[in-house]
Amino acid sequence: MVHKFIMLMFGHYLFDFALQNQFIAEKKGKDWYVLFAHSFLHAGWVLIITDNPFWFLLELISHCILDLMKCKGKIDMGKDQLGHISLKLVYLFC
């Protein structure tokens, strides 16, 4: 279980920080396709690690919602990251 959590977090940090360029960071709050593509990468990683299509859909939808809320100033980065990381724990324990 620890290994799976590490892998989920690795993917999260990879796609949310290391591979998120300036274009994606600026456009995902304005362009639905960019937001969807960014969220789809996260969801795809969750599917690879969990082998669960339901978790894929939950990650896709929740990542879109959380990032859009952050981009629109409804939540700060701390709450955004707390939401993303909390879902990783849900995938492990549910």
C-alpha positions as CSV (number, residue, x, y, z in Angstrom):
1,M,0.0,0.0,0.0
2,V,2.9,2.4,0.8
3,H,4.4,1.7,-2.6
4,K,1.1,2.4,-4.4
5,F,0.7,5.7,-2.5
6,I,4.3,6.7,-3.4
7,M,3.5,5.9,-7.1
8,L,0.3,8.0,-7.0
9,M,2.1,10.9,-5.5
10,F,5.0,10.5,-7.9
11,G,2.5,10.9,-10.8
12,H,0.8,13.8,-9.1
13,Y,4.1,15.7,-8.6
14,L,5.3,14.8,-12.1
15,F,2.2,16.1,-13.9
16,D,1.3,19.0,-11.5
17,F,4.9,20.4,-11.2
18,A,7.7,18.9,-13.3
19,L,5.8,18.6,-16.6
20,Q,3.4,21.5,-16.2
21,N,4.8,24.2,-18.4
22,Q,3.9,27.9,-18.4
23,F,1.5,27.4,-21.2
24,I,-0.6,24.8,-19.3
25,A,-0.4,26.8,-16.1
26,E,-1.7,29.9,-17.7
27,K,-4.3,28.4,-20.1
28,K,-5.9,25.6,-18.0
29,G,-8.1,28.3,-16.3
30,K,-9.2,29.7,-19.6
31,D,-9.3,26.9,-22.1
32,W,-11.4,23.7,-21.4
33,Y,-9.3,21.6,-23.7
34,V,-6.0,22.4,-21.9
35,L,-7.7,21.8,-18.5
36,F,-9.1,18.5,-19.8
37,A,-5.7,17.4,-21.3
38,H,-3.9,18.2,-18.0
39,S,-6.5,16.4,-15.9
40,F,-6.5,13.4,-18.3
41,L,-2.8,12.9,-17.7
42,H,-3.4,12.7,-14.0
43,A,-6.4,10.4,-14.4
44,G,-4.5,8.1,-16.8
45,W,-1.7,7.8,-14.2
46,V,-4.3,6.9,-11.5
47,L,-5.8,4.3,-13.9
48,I,-2.3,2.8,-14.5
49,I,-1.6,2.5,-10.8
50,T,-5.0,1.5,-9.5
51,D,-6.4,-0.4,-12.5
52,N,-9.8,1.1,-11.6
53,P,-11.9,2.9,-14.2
54,F,-14.0,4.5,-11.5
55,W,-11.0,6.1,-9.9
56,F,-9.9,7.3,-13.4
57,L,-13.3,9.1,-13.8
58,L,-13.2,10.5,-10.3
59,E,-9.7,11.8,-10.8
60,L,-10.6,13.3,-14.2
61,I,-13.6,15.2,-12.9
62,S,-12.2,16.2,-9.5
63,H,-8.9,17.4,-11.0
64,C,-10.8,19.6,-13.5
65,I,-12.9,21.0,-10.7
66,L,-10.1,21.7,-8.3
67,D,-7.8,23.2,-10.8
68,L,-10.6,25.4,-12.3
69,M,-11.5,26.6,-8.7
70,K,-7.8,27.4,-8.1
71,C,-7.4,29.2,-11.4
72,K,-10.6,31.3,-10.7
73,G,-9.3,32.2,-7.3
74,K,-12.0,30.3,-5.4
75,I,-9.4,28.2,-3.5
76,D,-5.7,28.7,-2.9
77,M,-2.9,26.3,-3.9
78,G,-2.9,24.7,-0.4
79,K,-6.5,23.7,-0.6
80,D,-6.0,22.6,-4.2
81,Q,-3.2,20.3,-3.2
82,L,-5.0,19.1,-0.2
83,G,-7.9,18.0,-2.4
84,H,-5.6,16.2,-4.8
85,I,-3.7,14.4,-2.2
86,S,-6.8,13.5,-0.2
87,L,-8.2,11.7,-3.3
88,K,-5.0,9.7,-3.5
89,L,-5.7,8.4,0.0
90,V,-9.3,7.6,-1.1
91,Y,-8.0,5.5,-3.9
92,L,-5.9,3.5,-1.4
93,F,-8.5,2.9,1.3
94,C,-11.8,2.6,-0.5
